[in-house]
């Protein structure tokens, strides 16, 4: 299957999940945990660079070569989420006064889940339309 199509699936799934997470599910949690650190408006260029780059990393690093099973695709994708989000959160926990352990754990868990869901979706599409 075309890598660009798989990238599109990962991009879509991560974008939708993160949008729901940030706007509806965890907005109050983020406000309570790191309110003083939050900008009033999201910086669009860094956000765009993340949302363009991370799905490609997921497809190329976690899902190439394509895993034989959905469970393996989900596990490899979750591991990439753990490494990527864990690096971000542990670095913030080590260097920022306002970053809490609760924030680091919740955000890292979210990254594992969102990555696993996107990886599972990519695997399913690749398998279905291969």
MMTF fields as JSON, N, C-alpha, C and O atoms, coordinates in Angstrom:
{
  "mmtfVersion": "1.0.0",
  "mmtfProducer": "UNKNOWN",
  "numBonds": 519,
  "numAtoms": 520,
  "numGroups": 130,
  "numChains": 1,
  "numModels": 1,
  "chainsPerModel": [1],
  "groupsPerChain": [130],
  "chainIdList": ["A"],
  "bondAtomList": [4, 2, 8, 6, 12, 10, 16, 14, 20, 18, 24, 22, 28, 26, 32, 30, 36, 34, 40, 38, 44, 42, 48, 46, 52, 50, 56, 54, 60, 58, 64, 62, 68, 66, 72, 70, 76, 74, 80, 78, 84, 82, 88, 86, 92, 90, 96, 94, 100, 98, 104, 102, 108, 106, 112, 110, 116, 114, 120, 118, 124, 122, 128, 126, 132, 130, 136, 134, 140, 138, 144, 142, 148, 146, 152, 150, 156, 154, 160, 158, 164, 162, 168, 166, 172, 170, 176, 174, 180, 178, 184, 182, 188, 186, 192, 190, 196, 194, 200, 198, 204, 202, 208, 206, 212, 210, 216, 214, 220, 218, 224, 222, 228, 226, 232, 230, 236, 234, 240, 238, 244, 242, 248, 246, 252, 250, 256, 254, 260, 258, 264, 262, 268, 266, 272, 270, 276, 274, 280, 278, 284, 282, 288, 286, 292, 290, 296, 294, 300, 298, 304, 302, 308, 306, 312, 310, 316, 314, 320, 318, 324, 322, 328, 326, 332, 330, 336, 334, 340, 338, 344, 342, 348, 346, 352, 350, 356, 354, 360, 358, 364, 362, 368, 366, 372, 370, 376, 374, 380, 378, 384, 382, 388, 386, 392, 390, 396, 394, 400, 398, 404, 402, 408, 406, 412, 410, 416, 414, 420, 418, 424, 422, 428, 426, 432, 430, 436, 434, 440, 438, 444, 442, 448, 446, 452, 450, 456, 454, 460, 458, 464, 462, 468, 466, 472, 470, 476, 474, 480, 478, 484, 482, 488, 486, 492, 490, 496, 494, 500, 498, 504, 502, 508, 506, 512, 510, 516, 514],
  "bondOrderList": [1, 1, 1, 1, 1, 1, 1, 1, 1, 1, 1, 1, 1, 1, 1, 1, 1, 1, 1, 1, 1, 1, 1, 1, 1, 1, 1, 1, 1, 1, 1, 1, 1, 1, 1, 1, 1, 1, 1, 1, 1, 1, 1, 1, 1, 1, 1, 1, 1, 1, 1, 1, 1, 1, 1, 1, 1, 1, 1, 1, 1, 1, 1, 1, 1, 1, 1, 1, 1, 1, 1, 1, 1, 1, 1, 1, 1, 1, 1, 1, 1, 1, 1, 1, 1, 1, 1, 1, 1, 1, 1, 1, 1, 1, 1, 1, 1, 1, 1, 1, 1, 1, 1, 1, 1, 1, 1, 1, 1, 1, 1, 1, 1, 1, 1, 1, 1, 1, 1, 1, 1, 1, 1, 1, 1, 1, 1, 1, 1],
  "groupList": [{"groupName": "UNK", "atomNameList": ["N", "CA", "C", "O"], "elementList": ["N", "C", "C", "O"], "formalChargeList": [0, 0, 0, 0], "bondAtomList": [1, 0, 2, 1, 3, 2], "bondOrderList": [1, 1, 2], "singleLetterCode": "X", "chemCompType": "L-PEPTIDE LINKING"}],
  "groupTypeList": [0, 0, 0, 0, 0, 0, 0, 0, 0, 0, 0, 0, 0, 0, 0, 0, 0, 0, 0, 0, 0, 0, 0, 0, 0, 0, 0, 0, 0, 0, 0, 0, 0, 0, 0, 0, 0, 0, 0, 0, 0, 0, 0, 0, 0, 0, 0, 0, 0, 0, 0, 0, 0, 0, 0, 0, 0, 0, 0, 0, 0, 0, 0, 0, 0, 0, 0, 0, 0, 0, 0, 0, 0, 0, 0, 0, 0, 0, 0, 0, 0, 0, 0, 0, 0, 0, 0, 0, 0, 0, 0, 0, 0, 0, 0, 0, 0, 0, 0, 0, 0, 0, 0, 0, 0, 0, 0, 0, 0, 0, 0, 0, 0, 0, 0, 0, 0, 0, 0, 0, 0, 0, 0, 0, 0, 0, 0, 0, 0, 0],
  "groupIdList": [1, 2, 3, 4, 5, 6, 7, 8, 9, 10, 11, 12, 13, 14, 15, 16, 17, 18, 19, 20, 21, 22, 23, 24, 25, 26, 27, 28, 29, 30, 31, 32, 33, 34, 35, 36, 37, 38, 39, 40, 41, 42, 43, 44, 45, 46, 47, 48, 49, 50, 51, 52, 53, 54, 55, 56, 57, 58, 59, 60, 61, 62, 63, 64, 65, 66, 67, 68, 69, 70, 71, 72, 73, 74, 75, 76, 77, 78, 79, 80, 81, 82, 83, 84, 85, 86, 87, 88, 89, 90, 91, 92, 93, 94, 95, 96, 97, 98, 99, 100, 101, 102, 103, 104, 105, 106, 107, 108, 109, 110, 111, 112, 113, 114, 115, 116, 117, 118, 119, 120, 121, 122, 123, 124, 125, 126, 127, 128, 129, 130],
  "secStructList": [7, 7, 2, 2, 2, 2, 2, 2, 2, 2, 2, 2, 2, 2, 2, 2, 2, 2, 2, 2, 0, 0, 0, 0, 0, 1, 2, 2, 2, 2, 2, 2, 2, 2, 4, 4, 4, 7, 7, 1, 1, 7, 7, 2, 2, 2, 2, 2, 2, 2, 2, 2, 2, 2, 2, 2, 2, 0, 0, 0, 0, 0, 1, 1, 1, 7, 7, 1, 1, 2, 2, 2, 2, 2, 2, 2, 2, 2, 2, 2, 2, 2, 2, 2, 2, 2, 2, 2, 2, 2, 2, 2, 2, 2, 2, 7, 6, 6, 7, 7, 2, 2, 2, 2, 2, 2, 2, 2, 2, 2, 2, 2, 2, 2, 2, 2, 2, 2, 2, 2, 2, 2, 2, 2, 2, 2, 2, 2, 6, 7],
  "xCoordList": [0.851, 0.0, 0.89, 1.982, 0.437, 1.157, 1.413, 0.491, 2.657, 3.033, 2.293, 1.961, 2.031, 1.313, -0.114, -0.617, -0.765, -2.113, -2.058, -2.885, -1.098, -0.955, -0.643, -1.163, 0.203, 0.479, -0.821, -1.069, -1.637, -2.919, -3.815, -4.481, -3.842, -4.647, -4.118, -4.89, -2.812, -2.214, -2.463, -2.805, -2.295, -2.53, -3.973, -4.218, -4.915, -6.329, -6.682, -7.317, -6.273, -6.605, -5.975, -6.651, -4.7, -4.043, -4.656, -4.854, -4.957, -5.56, -6.913, -7.191, -7.764, -9.101, -9.0, -9.624, -8.213, -8.086, -7.502, -8.024, -6.431, -5.812, -6.737, -6.785, -7.468, -8.434, -9.487, -9.791, -10.045, -11.046, -10.43, -11.039, -9.234, -8.529, -8.278, -8.597, -7.713, -7.304, -8.472, -8.415, -9.515, -10.63, -11.713, -12.283, -12.004, -13.145, -12.782, -13.376, -11.843, -11.582, -10.657, -10.997, -9.507, -8.456, -8.226, -7.296, -9.039, -8.799, -8.745, -7.815, -9.715, -9.72, -8.538, -7.956, -8.191, -7.044, -5.765, -4.998, -5.531, -4.35, -4.362, -3.33, -5.522, -5.639, -5.268, -4.548, -5.764, -5.439, -3.966, -3.33, -3.429, -2.069, -0.992, 0.01, -1.188, -0.119, -0.629, -0.016, -1.742, -2.366, -1.419, -1.493, -0.53, 0.372, 1.328, 1.856, 1.546, 2.453, 1.754, 2.407, 0.413, -0.332, -0.383, -0.571, -0.213, -0.389, -1.876, -2.674, -2.254, -3.66, -4.055, -5.224, -3.078, -3.321, -2.203, -1.029, -2.581, -1.613, -0.69, -1.14, 0.586, 1.542, 1.364, 1.683, 0.859, 0.436, 1.583, 1.43, 2.697, 3.797, 4.362, 4.479, 4.716, 5.207, 4.154, 4.485, 2.888, 1.827, 1.715, 1.604, 1.742, 1.653, 2.84, 2.668, 4.026, 5.21, 5.09, 5.463, 4.573, 4.371, 3.355, 3.613, 2.188, 1.12, 1.442, 0.837, 2.363, 2.82, 3.907, 3.953, 4.776, 5.912, 5.633, 6.101, 4.877, 4.697, 3.996, 4.419, 2.952, 2.338, 3.306, 3.243, 4.19, 5.167, 6.146, 6.521, 6.557, 7.413, 6.732, 7.361, 5.461, 4.703, 4.69, 4.956, 4.385, 4.325, 5.701, 5.818, 6.722, 8.049, 8.794, 9.506, 8.641, 9.408, 8.692, 9.325, 7.382, 6.665, 6.032, 5.827, 5.725, 4.926, 5.623, 4.99, 6.918, 7.691, 8.871, 9.667, 9.008, 8.084, 6.762, 6.694, 5.715, 4.374, 4.336, 4.738, 3.851, 3.733, 2.746, 1.839, 2.934, 2.058, 0.682, -0.298, 0.607, -0.664, -1.048, -0.205, -2.338, -2.823, -2.206, -1.827, -2.102, -1.525, -0.089, 0.304, 0.68, 2.061, 2.095, 2.926, 1.215, 1.155, 0.8, 1.405, -0.175, -0.588, 0.542, 0.812, 1.196, 2.282, 3.45, 3.98, 3.854, 4.97, 4.62, 5.459, 3.389, 2.944, 2.87, 3.265, 2.365, 2.311, 3.719, 3.947, 4.653, 6.042, 6.619, 7.295, 6.359, 6.825, 6.188, 6.861, 4.887, 4.217, 4.844, 5.025, 5.175, 5.835, 7.17, 7.478, 7.963, 9.274, 9.124, 9.775, 8.269, 8.131, 7.508, 8.083, 6.349, 5.674, 6.411, 6.471, 6.971, 7.732, 8.954, 9.267, 9.646, 10.802, 10.376, 11.005, 9.315, 8.788, 8.398, 8.807, 7.612, 7.099, 8.173, 8.172, 9.082, 10.152, 11.11, 11.615, 11.361, 12.191, 11.512, 12.155, 10.211, 9.475, 9.468, 9.631, 9.279, 9.277, 10.641, 10.714, 11.699, 13.049, 13.411, 14.284, 12.762, 13.237, 12.237, 12.629, 10.964, 9.952, 9.363, 8.989, 9.282, 8.72, 7.258, 6.829, 6.498, 5.069, 4.62, 3.418, 5.534, 5.148, 5.053, 6.044, 3.881, 3.664, 3.842, 3.807, 4.032, 4.099, 2.772, 2.758, 1.661, 0.338, 0.254, -0.261, 0.762, 0.729, 1.58, 1.154, 2.769, 3.671, 3.06, 3.112, 2.49, 1.892, 0.677, 0.54, -0.191, -1.396, -1.046, -1.6, -0.15, 0.2, 0.94, 0.713, 1.814, 2.521, 1.545, 1.625, 0.631, -0.383, -1.224, -1.534, -1.594, -2.355, -1.562, -2.111, -0.297, 0.533, 0.625, 0.614, 0.716, 0.73, -0.587, -0.603, -1.693, -3.012, -3.252, -3.648, -3.017, -3.278, -2.39, -2.841, -1.139, -0.226, -0.67, -0.639, -1.081, -1.543, -2.796, -2.916, -3.721, -4.951, -4.641, -5.186, -3.783, -3.415, -2.67, -2.927, -1.761, -1.03, -1.953, -1.788, -2.926, -3.906, -4.732, -5.01, -5.123, -5.91, -5.087, -5.592, -3.832, -2.96, -2.787, -2.881, -2.537, -2.377, -3.635, -3.559, -4.796, -6.066, -6.293, -6.691, -6.048, -6.214, -5.242, -5.619, -3.996, -2.99, -3.396, -3.243, -3.899, -4.302, -5.559, -5.658, -6.497, -7.787, -7.629, -8.261, -6.784, -6.674, -5.345, -4.966, -4.644, -3.342, -3.526, -2.545],
  "yCoordList": [-1.179, 0.0, 1.234, 1.222, 2.26, 3.523, 4.155, 4.318, 4.501, 5.116, 6.422, 6.744, 7.172, 8.435, 8.218, 9.011, 7.157, 6.83, 6.457, 6.912, 5.639, 5.237, 6.443, 6.569, 7.319, 8.579, 9.36, 9.883, 9.436, 10.152, 9.565, 10.305, 8.243, 7.585, 7.967, 8.347, 7.867, 8.227, 9.693, 10.032, 10.551, 11.991, 12.255, 13.02, 11.62, 11.816, 11.306, 12.013, 10.098, 9.513, 10.316, 10.646, 10.634, 11.42, 12.806, 13.301, 13.434, 14.766, 14.778, 15.645, 13.81, 13.736, 13.418, 14.083, 12.402, 12.025, 13.163, 13.481, 13.77, 14.854, 16.06, 16.731, 16.338, 17.431, 17.199, 18.099, 15.991, 15.656, 15.722, 16.25, 15.19, 15.178, 16.598, 16.923, 17.423, 18.762, 19.725, 20.609, 19.57, 20.519, 20.079, 20.911, 18.778, 18.323, 17.511, 17.713, 16.62, 15.683, 16.262, 16.25, 16.765, 17.125, 18.621, 19.029, 19.43, 20.888, 21.398, 22.121, 21.037, 21.504, 20.95, 21.643, 19.691, 19.08, 19.854, 20.175, 20.154, 20.919, 22.304, 22.795, 22.913, 24.246, 24.209, 25.08, 23.192, 23.064, 22.747, 23.324, 21.845, 21.36, 22.339, 22.521, 22.968, 23.807, 25.162, 25.795, 25.607, 26.861, 28.018, 28.638, 28.335, 29.476, 29.289, 30.265, 28.054, 27.79, 27.872, 27.986, 27.811, 27.792, 29.163, 30.183, 29.162, 30.39, 30.644, 29.709, 31.882, 32.167, 31.678, 31.387, 31.588, 31.09, 30.116, 30.361, 29.026, 28.01, 28.58, 29.276, 28.281, 28.66, 27.671, 26.488, 28.165, 27.303, 26.588, 25.422, 27.227, 26.595, 25.389, 24.32, 25.505, 24.309, 23.202, 22.025, 23.572, 22.562, 21.866, 20.642, 22.62, 22.063, 21.142, 20.067, 21.552, 20.715, 19.386, 18.341, 19.422, 18.173, 17.289, 16.107, 17.861, 17.05, 16.582, 15.621, 17.227, 16.731, 15.666, 14.696, 15.846, 14.953, 13.68, 12.611, 13.772, 12.598, 11.439, 10.295, 11.682, 10.557, 9.844, 8.623, 10.589, 9.956, 9.125, 8.027, 9.632, 8.849, 7.565, 6.509, 7.653, 6.469, 5.432, 4.254, 5.864, 4.947, 4.349, 3.145, 5.169, 4.682, 3.95, 2.983, 4.392, 3.793, 2.635, 1.638, 2.752, 1.707, 0.673, -0.474, 1.07, 0.195, -0.25, -0.827, 0.016, -0.436, -1.256, -0.741, -2.511, -3.23, -3.492, -3.478, -3.73, -3.896, -5.106, -6.203, -4.9, -6.027, -7.076, -6.758, -8.313, -9.402, -9.358, -9.826, -8.794, -8.813, -7.406, -6.521, -7.24, -5.981, -5.739, -4.612, -6.774, -6.619, -6.094, -5.241, -6.6, -6.136, -4.69, -3.91, -4.319, -2.931, -1.99, -0.928, -2.375, -1.553, -1.449, -0.366, -2.562, -2.551, -1.689, -0.895, -1.836, -1.036, 0.449, 1.302, 0.746, 2.147, 2.733, 3.878, 1.954, 2.416, 2.663, 3.631, 1.8, 1.986, 3.278, 4.015, 3.56, 4.829, 5.999, 6.989, 5.892, 6.938, 7.114, 8.238, 6.004, 6.063, 6.786, 7.634, 6.459, 7.089, 8.576, 9.419, 8.896, 10.291, 11.167, 12.185, 10.776, 11.584, 11.515, 12.503, 10.349, 10.222, 11.123, 11.733, 11.211, 12.102, 13.541, 14.261, 13.944, 15.305, 15.565, 16.565, 14.667, 14.898, 14.791, 15.576, 13.844, 13.741, 14.92, 15.39, 15.398, 16.602, 17.797, 18.569, 17.948, 19.038, 18.884, 19.861, 17.654, 17.407, 17.744, 18.213, 17.511, 17.79, 19.266, 19.711, 20.04, 21.403, 22.517, 23.68, 22.194, 23.242, 23.191, 22.123, 24.334, 24.407, 23.98, 23.358, 24.294, 24.045, 22.726, 22.512, 21.834, 20.551, 19.5, 19.215, 18.925, 17.987, 16.544, 16.241, 15.667, 14.238, 13.776, 12.979, 14.276, 13.924, 14.295, 13.53, 15.472, 15.926, 15.011, 14.601, 14.699, 13.843, 12.459, 11.925, 11.89, 10.559, 10.572, 9.702, 11.544, 11.614, 11.855, 11.204, 12.765, 13.099, 11.944, 11.672, 11.275, 10.129, 8.992, 8.356, 8.737, 7.703, 8.048, 7.179, 9.329, 9.75, 9.507, 9.004, 9.853, 9.641, 8.173, 7.836, 7.299, 5.851, 5.423, 4.702, 5.872, 5.492, 6.012, 5.251, 7.298, 7.894, 7.258, 7.007, 7.002, 6.365, 4.935, 4.497, 4.216, 2.841, 2.805, 1.954, 3.717, 3.768, 4.094, 3.465, 5.058, 5.416, 4.269, 3.965, 3.639, 2.509, 1.352, 0.708, 1.09, 0.043, 0.373, -0.5, 1.633, 2.056, 1.934, 1.475, 2.342, 2.236, 0.772, 0.436, -0.091, -1.512, -2.073, -2.814, -1.721, -2.233, -1.775, -2.577, -0.519, -0.013, -0.709, -1.113, -0.845, -1.512, -2.95, -3.44, -3.616, -5.019, -5.153, -6.046, -4.261, -4.304, -4.018, -4.67, -3.04, -2.626, -2.964, -2.379, -3.912, -4.311, -5.059, -5.47],
  "zCoordList": [0.0, 0.0, 0.0, 0.569, -0.617, -0.754, 0.625, 1.424, 0.884, 2.161, 2.398, 3.539, 1.351, 1.491, 1.991, 2.786, 1.534, 2.014, 3.489, 4.279, 3.855, 5.262, 6.139, 7.248, 5.635, 6.333, 6.538, 7.625, 5.506, 5.609, 6.678, 7.402, 6.788, 7.831, 9.208, 10.089, 9.396, 10.687, 11.01, 12.143, 10.032, 10.206, 10.642, 11.574, 9.964, 10.271, 11.67, 12.453, 11.971, 13.278, 14.405, 15.379, 14.29, 15.341, 15.467, 16.577, 14.341, 14.381, 15.056, 15.884, 14.704, 15.306, 16.794, 17.621, 17.129, 18.542, 19.377, 20.445, 18.897, 19.659, 19.749, 20.78, 18.683, 18.729, 19.802, 20.586, 19.837, 20.866, 22.26, 23.191, 22.398, 23.688, 24.199, 25.343, 23.349, 23.78, 23.957, 24.812, 23.174, 23.23, 24.205, 24.91, 24.254, 25.053, 26.291, 27.35, 26.182, 27.274, 28.333, 29.516, 27.938, 28.898, 29.053, 29.747, 28.432, 28.48, 29.923, 30.282, 30.746, 32.14, 32.93, 33.765, 32.656, 33.322, 33.007, 33.915, 31.73, 31.334, 31.988, 32.447, 32.023, 32.616, 34.097, 34.585, 34.809, 36.239, 36.459, 37.34, 35.674, 35.893, 35.443, 36.135, 34.292, 33.735, 33.267, 32.408, 33.825, 33.402, 33.152, 32.091, 34.087, 33.867, 32.684, 32.153, 32.279, 31.161, 29.804, 28.767, 29.821, 28.559, 27.904, 28.567, 26.592, 25.819, 25.62, 25.68, 25.388, 25.115, 23.724, 23.472, 22.825, 21.482, 21.102, 21.38, 20.471, 20.058, 18.981, 18.071, 19.092, 18.04, 16.89, 17.015, 15.791, 14.689, 13.977, 13.614, 13.769, 13.025, 13.778, 13.179, 15.056, 15.754, 15.818, 15.674, 16.034, 16.063, 14.712, 14.653, 13.65, 12.302, 12.022, 11.447, 12.422, 12.209, 12.951, 12.418, 14.173, 14.916, 14.21, 13.979, 13.861, 13.272, 11.856, 11.38, 11.181, 9.885, 10.057, 9.3, 11.046, 11.213, 11.977, 11.587, 13.065, 13.92, 13.209, 13.376, 12.429, 11.717, 10.767, 10.623, 10.128, 9.245, 10.062, 9.649, 11.204, 12.091, 12.521, 12.574, 12.823, 13.218, 12.094, 12.332, 10.885, 9.745, 9.451, 9.223, 9.455, 9.064, 10.175, 9.904, 11.412, 12.503, 13.187, 13.535, 13.383, 14.106, 13.178, 13.576, 11.95, 11.093, 9.811, 8.927, 9.709, 8.56, 9.073, 9.858, 8.658, 7.79, 8.507, 9.736, 7.72, 8.296, 9.218, 8.832, 10.438, 11.378, 10.851, 10.083, 11.269, 10.821, 11.472, 10.892, 12.681, 13.4, 13.868, 14.011, 14.098, 14.66, 16.031, 16.348, 16.838, 18.177, 18.103, 18.898, 17.16, 17.021, 16.539, 17.004, 15.622, 15.145, 16.287, 16.43, 17.097, 18.235, 19.256, 19.774, 19.546, 20.528, 20.061, 20.838, 18.809, 18.297, 18.253, 18.543, 17.892, 17.854, 19.255, 19.474, 20.205, 21.591, 22.129, 22.855, 21.779, 22.215, 21.658, 22.376, 20.387, 19.827, 20.571, 20.86, 20.885, 21.66, 23.031, 23.498, 23.675, 24.986, 24.892, 25.73, 23.881, 23.724, 23.393, 24.01, 22.424, 21.986, 23.072, 23.457, 23.557, 24.566, 25.899, 26.631, 26.215, 27.456, 27.47, 28.493, 26.339, 26.248, 26.498, 27.273, 25.842, 26.004, 27.462, 28.051, 28.031, 29.385, 30.454, 31.402, 30.325, 31.317, 31.231, 32.251, 30.016, 29.874, 30.531, 31.241, 30.292, 30.934, 32.451, 33.182, 32.919, 34.363, 34.973, 36.109, 34.236, 34.729, 34.667, 35.413, 33.793, 33.555, 33.835, 33.924, 33.974, 34.167, 35.572, 36.057, 36.214, 37.566, 37.605, 38.577, 36.587, 36.616, 36.041, 35.884, 35.72, 35.118, 36.214, 36.886, 36.402, 37.503, 37.05, 35.857, 38.018, 37.738, 37.136, 36.198, 37.673, 37.108, 35.639, 34.823, 35.307, 33.922, 33.048, 31.968, 33.514, 32.74, 32.515, 31.407, 33.556, 33.427, 32.502, 31.642, 32.676, 31.841, 30.383, 29.496, 30.13, 28.753, 28.07, 26.891, 28.802, 28.24, 27.95, 26.899, 28.873, 28.638, 27.415, 26.601, 27.289, 26.118, 24.836, 23.856, 24.834, 23.65, 23.265, 22.081, 24.262, 23.995, 23.367, 22.369, 23.956, 23.448, 22.036, 21.152, 21.82, 20.503, 19.435, 18.318, 19.775, 18.829, 18.526, 17.376, 19.565, 19.373, 18.502, 17.621, 18.743, 17.947, 16.487, 15.579, 16.266, 14.895, 14.218, 13.054, 14.93, 14.367, 14.019, 12.983, 14.886, 14.596, 13.367, 12.545, 13.243, 12.075, 10.794, 9.77, 10.854, 9.681, 9.283, 8.102, 10.249, 9.969, 9.328, 8.347, 9.88, 9.36, 7.915, 7.069, 7.634, 6.262, 5.316, 4.217, 5.745, 4.896, 4.627, 3.508, 5.622, 5.487, 4.621, 3.779, 4.843, 4.131, 2.651, 1.821, 2.309, 0.926, 0.279, -0.736, 0.874, 0.305, -1.01, -1.63]
}
